[in-house]
Amino acid sequence: SEFIDEICTRLNILHGWKVGYFSPENSPMELHISKIVSKITGKKFSKESLSYAEYKQAKEYINNNFFFTNPSDNYSISNILDKAKILVRKHGIKVFVIDPYNNIDPERGSSESEGDEVRYKLKKMQDFCRRNDVLLMLMAHPRKMIKRDDGSFEVPTMYDISGSAHFYNMADYGLAVARDYVNQSVEVHIRKVKFKHLGENGMATFKYNFPNGRYVPYNGEAVIDWDNSNMLVEKIKHDVPWCTSEKGLQVFWDDGKSKFTGYCFSCSAKGLEAYVANPYPDGIKKDPPPKKSKEDIEAELAEIKALQIPNFVHRRIK
């Protein structure tokens, strides 16, 4: 579920793809939204780490780009996809997530085998994607995993998904996400790519950034370049000889100084001077944000007073 959120967030930020969710796995919805806020802002979801301005900016962005449906009266695949179709028509979503598969109610008669039921549901998903030009991500749990002699578990294949081999046969892509408890890393195994011009099978290793829920590429190096940047903040080149990052400088509007300032996270990671008083080169004029009316300020203060940010406790699986 976390890695699916990572993919969806980056597809949205990089390509503008709006995302729809049917995700009982991430219930309650407030918890799910808080995790997306952390992924976008790069900050832990708490009053101590996340400023109100960043929270409000992320909240408005999510309201326009991430949409959630929870037809609690009927979890049949037909009803779920009908709700997804509404999100396509109303909001223009390009990605729809079903998480997890085992929360979908059976829709056919009791005489049908489990394999036939799985094939029926997957065929409905295929047809939905083709008719609406949508990428559908389906999260499915494997059956009981095989434990090795050293205590680790074998990485499941798509044939290990509880239910049927149809999961492999009918999917365009197949990924397996596994925890490496020895190296404290996450392995993402690409188990299937249907068309060779779109990629190939393989494996990528990541480190999980606990404060913000992001996945950082990991090659075994001792020093990890954690990505804690805000995806919604403008990023430009830090125009100094010692900085090699093309978009390492993040630009902020400083209300106290009534000017734009910048902070280079690339230089900060190397122990170099990171604060930039005037981030824009000479000749480039940037207009400040419009001044807020008295009514806007009062509305924001009222929202701050009413804001309740829950303190969620991380659950670790033994």
Solvent accessible surface area in square Angstrom, and as a share of the most:
residue,aa,sasa,rsa
1,S,41,0.27
2,E,43,0.19
3,F,23,0.10
4,I,24,0.12
5,D,1,0.01
6,E,10,0.04
7,I,50,0.25
8,C,0,0.00
9,T,2,0.01
10,R,80,0.29
11,L,36,0.18
12,N,1,0.01
13,I,51,0.26
14,L,128,0.64
15,H,120,0.54
16,G,49,0.47
17,W,83,0.29
18,K,64,0.27
19,V,0,0.00
20,G,0,0.00
21,Y,3,0.01
22,F,1,0.00
23,S,17,0.11
24,P,28,0.18
25,E,77,0.35
26,N,8,0.04
27,S,76,0.49
28,P,75,0.47
29,M,85,0.38
30,E,115,0.51
31,L,39,0.20
32,H,4,0.02
33,I,55,0.28
34,S,5,0.03
35,K,47,0.20
36,I,0,0.00
37,V,2,0.01
38,S,8,0.05
39,K,2,0.01
40,I,0,0.00
41,T,0,0.00
42,G,4,0.04
43,K,64,0.27
44,K,101,0.43
45,F,35,0.15
46,S,10,0.07
47,K,124,0.52
48,E,155,0.70
49,S,46,0.29
50,L,7,0.03
51,S,56,0.36
52,Y,45,0.17
53,A,74,0.58
54,E,29,0.13
55,Y,29,0.11
56,K,47,0.20
57,Q,77,0.34
58,A,0,0.00
59,K,76,0.32
60,E,88,0.40
61,Y,55,0.21
62,I,6,0.03
63,N,92,0.47
64,N,94,0.48
65,N,18,0.09
66,F,6,0.02
67,F,22,0.09
68,F,45,0.19
69,T,21,0.12
70,N,87,0.45
71,P,9,0.06
72,S,90,0.58
73,D,130,0.67
74,N,63,0.32
75,Y,41,0.16
76,S,14,0.09
77,I,0,0.00
78,S,31,0.20
79,N,27,0.14
80,I,0,0.00
81,L,11,0.05
82,D,74,0.38
83,K,71,0.30
84,A,0,0.00
85,K,84,0.35
86,I,96,0.49
87,L,18,0.09
88,V,22,0.12
89,R,163,0.60
90,K,151,0.64
91,H,57,0.25
92,G,41,0.40
93,I,2,0.01
94,K,62,0.26
95,V,0,0.00
96,F,0,0.00
97,V,1,0.01
98,I,0,0.00
99,D,3,0.01
100,P,3,0.02
101,Y,24,0.09
102,N,104,0.53
103,N,52,0.27
104,I,9,0.05
105,D,61,0.31
106,P,105,0.66
107,E,58,0.26
108,R,103,0.38
109,G,47,0.46
110,S,123,0.80
111,S,112,0.72
112,E,61,0.27
113,S,62,0.40
114,E,112,0.50
115,G,22,0.21
116,D,63,0.33
117,E,23,0.10
118,V,3,0.01
119,R,116,0.42
120,Y,59,0.22
121,K,8,0.03
122,L,15,0.07
123,K,76,0.32
124,K,65,0.28
125,M,8,0.04
126,Q,36,0.16
127,D,34,0.18
128,F,9,0.04
129,C,29,0.17
130,R,161,0.59
131,R,197,0.72
132,N,18,0.09
133,D,102,0.53
134,V,10,0.06
135,L,63,0.31
136,L,28,0.14
137,M,27,0.12
138,L,49,0.24
139,M,29,0.13
140,A,24,0.18
141,H,77,0.34
142,P,46,0.29
143,R,132,0.48
144,K,194,0.82
145,M,76,0.34
146,I,113,0.58
147,K,126,0.53
148,R,107,0.39
149,D,161,0.83
150,D,117,0.60
151,G,35,0.33
152,S,35,0.23
153,F,93,0.39
154,E,75,0.34
155,V,28,0.16
156,P,20,0.13
157,T,56,0.32
158,M,17,0.08
159,Y,108,0.41
160,D,43,0.22
161,I,25,0.12
162,S,58,0.37
163,G,26,0.25
164,S,19,0.12
165,A,44,0.34
166,H,48,0.21
167,F,8,0.03
168,Y,66,0.25
169,N,87,0.45
170,M,33,0.15
171,A,26,0.20
172,D,66,0.34
173,Y,97,0.37
174,G,4,0.03
175,L,79,0.40
176,A,13,0.10
177,V,73,0.42
178,A,16,0.13
179,R,123,0.45
180,D,29,0.15
181,Y,114,0.43
182,V,130,0.75
183,N,86,0.44
184,Q,110,0.49
185,S,3,0.02
186,V,6,0.03
187,E,37,0.16
188,V,4,0.02
189,H,27,0.12
190,I,44,0.23
191,R,66,0.24
192,K,24,0.10
193,V,29,0.17
194,K,96,0.41
195,F,101,0.42
196,K,190,0.81
197,H,146,0.65
198,L,95,0.47
199,G,35,0.34
200,E,143,0.64
201,N,92,0.47
202,G,38,0.36
203,M,101,0.45
204,A,40,0.31
205,T,37,0.22
206,F,33,0.14
207,K,27,0.12
208,Y,45,0.17
209,N,7,0.04
210,F,85,0.35
211,P,75,0.47
212,N,2,0.01
213,G,7,0.07
214,R,0,0.00
215,Y,19,0.07
216,V,11,0.06
217,P,92,0.58
218,Y,39,0.15
219,N,140,0.72
220,G,53,0.51
221,E,69,0.31
222,A,107,0.83
223,V,131,0.75
224,I,33,0.17
225,D,105,0.54
226,W,103,0.36
227,D,46,0.24
228,N,65,0.33
229,S,13,0.08
230,N,6,0.03
231,M,28,0.12
232,L,35,0.18
233,V,19,0.11
234,E,83,0.37
235,K,63,0.27
236,I,34,0.17
237,K,92,0.39
238,H,10,0.04
239,D,111,0.58
240,V,37,0.21
241,P,128,0.80
242,W,133,0.47
243,C,7,0.04
244,T,109,0.64
245,S,31,0.20
246,E,121,0.54
247,K,142,0.60
248,G,12,0.11
249,L,1,0.01
250,Q,3,0.02
251,V,10,0.06
252,F,72,0.30
253,W,74,0.26
254,D,44,0.23
255,D,113,0.59
256,G,76,0.73
257,K,120,0.51
258,S,78,0.50
259,K,75,0.32
260,F,42,0.17
261,T,11,0.06
262,G,2,0.02
263,Y,78,0.30
264,C,0,0.00
265,F,78,0.32
266,S,29,0.19
267,C,1,0.00
268,S,44,0.29
269,A,76,0.59
270,K,116,0.49
271,G,68,0.65
272,L,76,0.38
273,E,118,0.53
274,A,8,0.06
275,Y,100,0.38
276,V,26,0.15
277,A,51,0.40
278,N,98,0.50
279,P,10,0.06
280,Y,21,0.08
281,P,66,0.41
282,D,140,0.73
283,G,86,0.82
284,I,96,0.49
285,K,178,0.76
286,K,78,0.33
287,D,109,0.57
288,P,75,0.47
289,P,62,0.39
290,P,122,0.77
291,K,199,0.84
292,K,117,0.50
293,S,51,0.33
294,K,146,0.62
295,E,117,0.52
296,D,73,0.38
297,I,82,0.42
298,E,91,0.41
299,A,63,0.49
300,E,33,0.15
301,L,95,0.47
302,A,60,0.46
303,E,54,0.24
304,I,73,0.37
305,K,170,0.72
306,A,75,0.58
307,L,26,0.13
308,Q,147,0.66
309,I,20,0.10
310,P,54,0.34
311,N,136,0.70
312,F,87,0.36
313,V,130,0.74
314,H,114,0.51
315,R,217,0.79
316,R,176,0.64
317,I,149,0.76
318,K,241,1.02
